[in-house]
Amino acid sequence: SKVYGETNALDNDDFSVTGLVNGDQITALTLSSEGTGAAAPVTGSPYPIIASDPQGSGAENYQLVVTTGTVTVTPAELTVTADDQSKPFGTEFVFTGDEFTVTGLLNDDDVANAVFSSDATAADAPLTGEAGTAILITDATGVGLENYNITFVNGVFVVAPGDLIITPTAINKLYGDEVTFDGSEFTVAGLAEGDSVDSVTLFSLGAAGTATVTGGTYTITVSDPNGTGLDKYELELADGTLTVVPAPLTVTALDQIKGQGTAFTFAGTEFSTNGLRNDDTVTTVVLSSAGADIGAQAADSPFAISVGDISGSCLENYVVTPQSGVFTVTDTVHQPPLNPTPQANTG
């Protein structure tokens, strides 16, 4: 008898004799069997042991009857162990059938697949704690497995809190606008069916109306999530972004009028603005017009008033659109200018 996978070399004295007399002896037999090799399968057992060519003294005095023996191959021990698994809460797990390790395979035998089951695989499976729940393994299939006594060892499945990522929604706002968060400006990733994030607390320095364009992109932070089932998750509170974009600002040259033959000098305050915010100002504007020259003729009127360089405070927070004005030259020499006195900035 031998275990599958072992080699059994038959000795030429592996026999017994019945019937010898007068000191005669059988000292050796040639023995052979297909069951002695390591690859001899259990399914072929028992294998006959063939005996031939007896050696000894006085054998010619007997009618020899050789009785065949047997080699019995018994199954080897094979252990198939389910691999431990884990998954975040709220996700589904599907076994592929190859989540196992094997101890004891011999020759070219193979375990290709096994059947697994666990209460932890469903998306709604509850948290298990560190102890986990069982992974049951049965019904291994493969090559040569009939040669083994198979022992199945169950695994452990842990359902752990999943990562729940809460990210503030990206916001663009005009310079000067104020953002008031109502707690709903966020997105969620990793939430299982039936659970919810109802509100969060959001904060950003960029939410104030005075936040400048030059401040770049402002961070939106999230805290204090409220909802249902959130104790099942590992919360990851990501940062969002708030971008302040320039507000539109129009600077318009005020229309002017003068008599032909007179000169007009711009003071730099002959303009109006539309769109200034906070306490920002436009203080001076470079204005020019061919109509301001003393030689400008009424026949060529009206002339455009061009808006050039604009100076003031915090103008980097605006997209400035210059708007030309109209300069009218009349043929009345003593006609006073329309705006002899510089205009105050109306904001």
Steps between C-alpha positions, in 0.01 A plus 500: 500500500623849424369857489434659160807689388748272674729249326508139622800299378425128527785295641558150359443352848154654547322162502405213723523123427281209603588130439879480516651179653840345559679832531412620151486876450352771273738792545382752242218590261486764230208726599332778300182712524355807327398625842852574623555828313425844651242573228297181550146630564273393781232407246716213366552349844558226594775422247619137452856407598635265234760242619736302277838329483520338846854442627612252769588134573285193428239693303501221239337274756180706507208598287527869555180702539564876510219700660473861384532774766358854486616861538231718651527877434327710767399866451743775594391792717411824321394825667309769308469823698272790409691827481388764747314791342393851592288766335368844584144523618247564227687317223427160348760221486486217245716189542679387184573153641877530525526676835680214679839355587595133481732285708590141408470479119724237340618414152327722241167507682315828525211669677341729242189623676287482811155609611478785753220654697481770766236720658734797454496525120179699451511879477271529802702259717550659843832591653669194648766647727854364497382143568319487167263229383569160343589428139378146430694301241385174335512297180854539375550406135822437314738227385582186701294596805364145538844416642449709812309527820405866469464717808327835443594786732260795511619858468398825668315785330518846658255773402671823601381858495529632145656827396233767467640801318319832538622772265375859484366602160736725307369858486578793272376842607538857386721731699278691739237227529455330834445125525280368779528125541180316584679170570386320186788597271684167501530165325535155660688190383470158666153530650303176524134472412278614786764723660520874445699814562240772554710804582852619580667814625698685232745788535722698265684830527403551138129519588527861617411777258842656562693187393728609217575350163871519582443270797491216251297189567358485850453177695152387605514285812231257609415385853219366719319271253150403604300212358397138533729200557820704495649305792562214256760694304849638521427863416737683268426872490660637186561866420315683227593811303345844472626720220440874492470622141530864395183708501408706192575872521417758234681833488326743265640832379250781556385678190651849446419808290698814417504782253718491194832678552527421870721239670377242751724332758386174663548492874469119509180505697254533213362149524236288665523145627262209525583191704727612782467290814593526864694825552696474176552815292601624159688824568635612163473399138719604209258651248581625152311637202588681179206725579686649796760664276459874429501429131216250507237602250127488550467357153691189614297461821415281685828352621552190717632532854732204561552344841862408574679406822268466798626553854332423830485253788452122474442512123673161465170353618320611184478438131497864388316599184580855380211679332574793268324830528403765240669837458293755313658814348254780414555797273410735786834631615384598844302177569616381844596133546224264607694399811734788590529366853647145553227251597509315827530121480152361562611143557 
